[in-house]
Structure formats: structure tokens, C-alpha cells
Amino acid sequence: MGLVRLGIFGGTFDPVHTGHLMIGEFVRDALNLDRLLFVPAGDPPHKQHLEITGAVHRRCLVERAIAGNPAFELCPVDLDRPGPHYSTETVGLIRAQYNVAADDCYFLIGGDSLVELPSWHRPDRLIELCRLAVVHRPSYTPDLAALERQVPGLSQRLDWVEIPLIELSSSVVRNRVRAGRSVRYQTPDAVIEYIEQHKLYQESEYVYRDESNPG
């Protein structure tokens, strides 16, 4: 018997951190998902101007971070094909692979990113392929009427998931590693061990050029 309800959590995960894991678990629990896929971006279209840690490393970091949760799974669909990749393509491939219906497939998106959805590649097609699990922060409320005008039908494809405010980002972890400061409890121990072993996030090709981006 196949999966019934599937979540898709995309990102660069450079590196994956405790905030990602907390968000994933809140969404999994709130929407009663059978499985939550972590989908590391191979060549994200919106970060073409940035240098991102190699896909092999980011894949290993995610694998180590989620190893203790049987409901979490790494999905390399965007790592195993040439980019750039778009969410519509990713969701379509995953749905075909897992044989999940559109109404049982949830694509995670932040409330702040929801505002940018009209500028994405084929947002109309995206909401046909899946529902959007919107990670909602109480202090931020998008203008749904304006978004509905730009992407008709959007409001009927949203599922809001309330989460605590998590003031943690990949760039914070990278900066602390580069400064020689502790990142314990900010990312799993297995991730820290891998970062130290491979000397990631030092002054090298593995760091973003633009540290203003939260990653």
C-alpha cells in the first residue's frame, strides 16, 4: 500500500538546522502526513548569483539530520538531474514517483514566500499539482485578496500551519562556524561532525557570497 499523504520540503539546506527539523515536524503533525520529503535544491533559480555548498555535501548533511525520524526522507530528485529546477517540475516528478493525488500532496512554503508566489514559474500549475502548506508566523499576514487576483484559485489550495517563531537561519549557522563559535543545539550533532570533518563554511568555495540571504 502506497503513501496517502505526502509533504515536500524544498530548500538549499546549507546547512540544514534545527529550525528546519522543527518546521518539518510541526507540518507533518498538523497535516497528518505519512511522509515528509526533504528535497535539497540542486540549482535553485532564485539563487543563481550565490555560491552554494556542493550538492554531495548538502545531501549528506540532510541525511544525517533526519536519520532519527522514520517519517522524514531525503528525496534527491533535484540533485539527480540538471538544473535550474522549478517547483512545478519537482512536484510533478515526486507525485509520479510516489503515486500521490494532488489533494494529498503538500508543498511547504513560508508565509513570506507566499507573497512572491505570483512571480514563480507557473504558479497556476503548481496549485493544480498540490496544496500549499503555508508555515504561518502570527506577526505576518499576507494580502490574500491581492494574491487571489494574481493567482486565481490560490486561496482554496492553502493549508495554514502555525509554528513558533524560530529565529534561526542557515546563514547564522554558517557565520558562527566561520567565526569558530558553537552551533551546538542549532543543528544536530551528526551535522556538526560532518561540517568539522569536511571543513565546511570556512573561507572557501563553500560559503555564500551574499550573507544577507538567510539561506
C-alpha positions in Angstrom: 0.0 0.0 0.0 1.4 3.4 -1.0 1.6 6.6 0.9 -1.6 8.5 1.4 -0.4 12.0 2.4 2.9 13.4 1.4 4.8 16.6 2.2 7.5 18.2 0.2 10.0 20.5 1.9 12.4 22.1 -0.5 15.4 24.3 0.2 19.1 24.7 -0.2 19.7 23.3 3.4 23.1 24.9 3.5 23.3 23.7 6.2 20.1 22.0 7.4 19.5 23.2 11.0 17.2 22.6 14.0 14.7 25.1 12.7 14.2 23.1 9.5 13.6 20.0 11.5 11.1 21.7 13.9 9.1 23.2 10.9 9.1 19.8 9.2 7.7 18.1 12.3 5.1 20.8 13.0 3.8 20.5 9.4 3.9 16.6 9.5 1.9 16.5 12.7 -0.6 19.3 11.8 -1.4 17.8 8.4 -1.2 14.2 9.4 1.4 13.4 6.8 2.6 9.8 6.2 6.0 11.1 5.0 7.8 14.4 4.7 10.4 14.6 1.9 13.4 16.9 2.3 14.3 18.0 -1.2 17.7 19.7 -1.4 17.8 22.2 -4.3 20.4 21.3 -6.9 20.5 24.6 -8.8 17.8 27.0 -7.4 16.7 29.6 -10.0 16.4 32.3 -7.3 19.9 31.9 -6.1 21.9 31.9 -9.3 24.1 34.8 -8.0 25.2 32.8 -5.0 27.8 30.2 -4.4 26.2 27.2 -2.6 27.9 24.3 -0.9 28.2 21.3 -3.3 25.2 19.0 -3.6 27.1 16.0 -2.3 27.8 17.7 1.0 24.2 19.1 1.4 22.7 15.7 0.7 24.9 14.1 3.3 24.1 16.8 5.8 20.3 16.3 5.4 20.7 12.5 5.6 22.4 12.8 8.9 20.0 15.4 10.3 16.8 13.3 9.6 18.2 9.9 10.3 16.3 9.6 13.6 12.8 10.3 12.2 11.2 7.5 10.2 8.6 9.9 8.8 11.4 12.1 7.3 13.0 11.1 4.0 15.6 12.6 1.7 14.4 13.0 -1.9 17.3 13.7 -4.4 15.0 14.5 -7.4 16.6 17.9 -7.8 20.1 16.7 -7.3 19.9 13.9 -9.8 19.0 16.0 -12.8 20.5 19.1 -14.5 19.1 22.5 -13.4 17.8 25.0 -12.9 14.7 23.4 -11.3 11.2 24.7 -10.8 8.7 23.7 -8.2 6.2 22.6 -10.7 8.6 20.2 -12.2 9.8 18.9 -8.8 6.2 18.3 -7.6 5.2 16.6 -10.8 8.1 14.2 -10.6 7.6 13.4 -6.9 3.8 12.8 -7.4 4.6 10.4 -10.2 7.2 8.6 -8.2 5.1 8.2 -5.1 1.7 7.9 -6.8 0.1 10.6 -4.6 -3.0 12.5 -5.6 -2.9 16.3 -5.8 -5.1 16.9 -2.8 -2.8 14.6 -0.7 0.4 16.3 -1.7 1.5 19.3 0.3 4.3 21.7 -0.7 5.8 23.6 2.2 6.1 27.4 1.8 6.7 30.2 4.2 4.2 33.0 4.6 6.7 35.5 3.4 7.5 33.4 0.3 3.8 33.1 -0.5 3.8 36.8 -1.3 6.3 36.1 -4.0 4.4 33.1 -5.5 2.9 35.1 -8.4 6.5 35.6 -9.7 7.3 31.9 -9.6 7.3 29.7 -12.7 3.7 28.6 -13.5 2.1 29.2 -10.0 -1.2 28.3 -11.6 0.1 24.9 -12.5 1.7 24.5 -9.1 -1.6 24.8 -7.2 -3.1 22.3 -9.6 -0.4 19.8 -8.8 -0.6 20.1 -5.0 -1.8 22.0 -2.0 0.4 24.6 -0.3 1.2 24.1 3.4 1.9 27.6 4.5 4.1 28.0 7.5 2.4 30.9 9.2 4.0 33.3 11.6 1.5 35.2 13.7 3.2 38.6 13.1 2.9 38.3 9.3 -0.3 38.1 7.3 -0.1 38.2 3.5 -2.7 40.0 1.5 -4.7 37.0 0.3 -7.1 39.1 -1.8 -4.3 40.5 -3.8 -2.7 37.1 -4.2 -6.0 35.6 -5.3 -6.3 38.2 -8.1 -2.9 37.3 -9.4 -3.3 33.5 -9.0 -7.0 32.7 -9.2 -8.0 29.7 -7.0 -5.0 30.1 -4.7 -6.9 30.7 -1.5 -8.7 27.3 -1.9 -5.3 25.5 -2.1 -3.8 26.8 1.1 -3.4 25.0 4.4 -2.1 27.2 7.2 0.3 25.7 9.8 1.1 27.8 12.9 4.6 27.4 14.2 6.6 29.1 17.0 8.8 32.0 15.9 12.2 30.3 15.1 14.9 32.9 14.8 17.5 30.6 13.2 18.7 30.5 9.6 21.4 28.7 7.6 23.4 31.9 7.3 23.5 32.3 11.1 24.9 28.7 11.4 27.4 29.4 8.6 28.6 32.6 10.1 29.0 31.1 13.6 31.0 28.1 12.1 33.3 30.5 10.2 33.8 32.6 13.4 34.7 29.5 15.4 31.6 29.7 17.6 29.5 26.9 18.9 26.5 25.8 16.8 25.5 23.1 19.3 21.7 22.6 19.5 21.4 24.8 16.4 21.9 21.8 14.2 22.2 18.1 15.0 25.4 16.7 16.3 25.8 14.5 13.3 25.7 17.6 11.1 28.3 19.4 13.2 30.6 16.4 13.0 30.3 16.3 9.2 30.9 20.1 8.9 34.0 19.8 11.0 35.2 16.7 9.2 34.9 18.4 5.8 35.8 21.9 7.0 32.7 23.4 5.5 31.8 27.1 5.8 35.3 28.3 6.2 36.7 30.9 3.9 36.3 28.7 0.8 34.1 27.9 -2.1 31.5 26.5 0.3 30.1 29.8 1.6 27.6 32.2 0.1 29.0 35.4 -1.3 25.9 37.2 -0.2 25.5 36.7 3.5 22.4 38.9 3.7 20.4 36.0 2.3 19.0 33.8 5.1 19.6 30.6 3.1 
